[in-house]
Amino acid sequence: MVRLLATILIICCLAAQLCAQSSKDQPSKEQTANHEASKDTGSVGQTTASPSANTQFPLEAFQEFSAVMIGSVMPGDEQERRIYRSGKLIRVPGPEGRNFIITNLNTDESYGVAATGCMHDRHAHMLSLPFSYVGFDPTVQSVAAGQETVDGHSCKIVDVTLSSKKFMKPTKLRLWEADDLQGFPIKVQFLRGFGHDPVIRYKDVFLGPQDPTLFIYPNSCDDSPGNNKSLSKASPGTKKPPAKPSGTPQN
């Protein structure tokens, strides 16, 4: 249970930190990152298409699927993991393939399940990204960025910008949408504009209903210490009452 607790706390908190990006603008580094991403795509090139506003996060089109996920938002991660989605729930494996963790994509809550019990955390699990961005109720803009063949799949490349009151600045993604998989993104790049731009790939994608027993977790789970800690902190918008002027009678 201790190992499960550590996994939930560390990895879920990492996901929360990645979503709360710095609000400081870095235009020169962002331009450099986008230029490098364009070079990697080969056939992308320049585009003059205007962004189009969408009402739905594009990954919400895939409500039922399983796939092998290669990599994550963590630098240098090339590990392969089998993930599953059914409706609002996404299931990812625990460390070394032991246990499993379910994230509710609507509420951004996670449940770590082991033979010894269950633990609840108020953050989306890191491995649920980028699908868990839907929990931030983002405004979506997209622009076509070219065509490329990836792992034998002919793909449309789309640059997506997500804006939300819960983000300190917009989040940018580049999606490689496979024509033969109904547009499922077999490659996703996080265009952070500074430092490392993580890439996640998906293979062995199966689109269709999943086994509902894969998404069962206990009704009652222990709260992680991170939940209690967050409750003890004052909210960011809380202000102290103004001090009374000297000489004001005290009640």
N, C-alpha and C positions, 0 to 999 in steps of 0.2 A: 504493500500500500504506500510505503514511503517513496518508492521509485515512481509509482504512478502519480503521486502528489507532486513530486519534483518535475515530472514531465508536463503536467497540466500547467503548473505555475510558470515555468520558464518559457515554454513554447507559446502558450497563449499570450503571455505578456509581450513576447517578441512581436507577435502579430499586431498587437495593439500599438506598439511603438512604431512599427512600419507604416501603419495607417495614419498616425499623427505625424505627418511630415513637417519639416521646418518650413516656416512661412517666409523665410528670407529668400529673395530672388537671386538666382545665379544664372543669368542669361548666357554668358559665354560658355560655361561648362555644359549647359543644357544643349546649346547648339552643337557643341563638340560631340556629345553623346548621341544626338540624333543623326549626325553625319556618319559616325561609326556604325550605327545600326543600319543605316541605308547602304553602306558599303557591304555589310554582311548579307544583305538580301539579294544582291546581284542584279535582279531584274526590276528592282523597285523604281529607282530613278526619281526625278522630280515630279511633283503632281500639282496641278492648279485647281483641283477640285475644292469646292467650298465645304466646310463642315456642315453636317446635317444633324439637327436635333432629333433625338429619339426619346420616346417615352418609356422604353424598357431597356434595362441592362441586357446587352446581347447574350450573355451566358445564361440568362433565365429561359432561353428557348430550349435548354437541355435539362429537363426535369428528371429524366430517368436514364442513367447510364452507368457503366463501369469502365475503367481504363487503368493502364499502368502509367503512373506519373513519374517522370524522370526529373529530378532536381526539385528545388523549392526557392523561396526568396532568400535563403541563406547562401552567402558566397561560398563557392566551391562545392556545393552539394550536388552530387551526381547519382544519388541513391535512387533505386527504383522501388515504387510502392504501389500496391493495388488500392485504388479508391473507388467508392461507390456513392451514387446519389439517387435518392428517391424523394421527390417533392422538395420539401423544405429541409430535409436532413441529408447530411453528407458524412460518410464514414471514412476514417483514415486509420492506419495501423499505429500502434504504440511503438516505442523504441525496440529495435531488433525484431520487429514483427510480433511482439508480445502484446496482449491486451488490445483494446481498440478505443478510439475516441470518436464521438458523434457530435457534430456541430449543427445547431439549429440556425439555418441561414437567415431566417426572419428576425430572430432575437439576438444573434451573435453570442449565444451561450453554448458552452461545451460540456460534455459529460464523458469522463474517463471511466471505462468499465474494465475491471479485472476480476479474477476469481475471488479475490478477497473483499470486493466491494465496489462502490461507485463514488465518484467525486464530481462536483459541479463547479464550474468556473464561469464568470461573467464575461468571458472574451471568446472570440472565435479562435479556433485552433489555426496555427500558422499554415498547416498543410491544406486548409480549406480555401486559401487564397488561390486564384482571384475570384472564385465563385462567391465567397462571403462578402465581397464588396456590396452586394445587393442589400445587405443589412443596414447600410448607411444611407439608403434611399437616395441614390445619386441622380443628378441630372446628367444626361449622356449626350455627348457630341461625337460624331464619327466622321472620318474622311477616308476615302479609298486611297491606298498607297502602293498599288501595283499587284503583280501576280508572280508567284514563284512555286516551284515544285519542291516539297519537303518530304523526305522519307517516302518517295513514290506517290505522294498525294499532290494533285494540282490545287493550289491554295490562292484565295484572294487575301491580300494583305490590307488590314484595316487599322488605322490609328484611332484609338478611343480615348476621350478625355472625360473623366468623371469628376463632377463637382458636388460638394455636399457641405452643409453647415457643420458637419462633424469632421471635415478635413481642414487642416490649416492652409492647404493650397491644393489645387486640382491634382488628381492622380492620372497619369498617362500610361496607357497600355498599347502595345502593338500585337495584333492577333493575326495568326495565319489560319484562315478558315478553310477547311478541306471541302472541296466540291463534292467528293464522293461520300462524305460523312454528314451531309445536310448542313454544312457550315461549322461543324464542331472545330474549335481551335486546337489543332494538334501542336501548336507552338505559341507561347505567350511570352512577350518580353515586357518587363516593367521599366518604363522610360523615366527613371528618377531624375535625370539631369545632372547627377553628380556621383562620382565614385562608381560603384558596381551597379550595372543594369541587369538584374537577374533574368534568367531564361528558364522556363518550364516547358518540357515537351510531354506529349501524351501519345501512347501507342496501344495497340490491342484494344481499341475503343469499341465497346458494344453499346449501341443505342437501343433501349427498350426497357421494359419493366424489370425491376430487381427483386430479389428474394426479400420479402418484408421482414423476415426474422433477423436479417443482418442489422436492422436499425432499432432493435429492442434494447432499452436500457431501463434500470429500476426507476420506479416512481419517486422513490426517496433516496437522495444522494447526499453525502456529506458536503458541506461548503468548504471550499479551499480557503486557507488563511488570507489569500489575496483578496477575496470577497470582503472579509471582515475589515481588512485594512482600508479598502476603498470606501467603506461605509463610514469609517471613523474620520475621514478627511472632510474638511469643508469643501463645498463645491466651488469651482473656480470663480463663479460670479458672485459669491457671497461677500458682502461688504460689512465691515464693522460699523455699528451705529456711531454717529458723530459724537464727539466728546462734548459734554455740557460745559458751557462757559463758566469761568470761575465766578463764584458768588451766587450761582443758581441754587435755590433751596433743594435739598435732597428729600425725597419721599420717605 
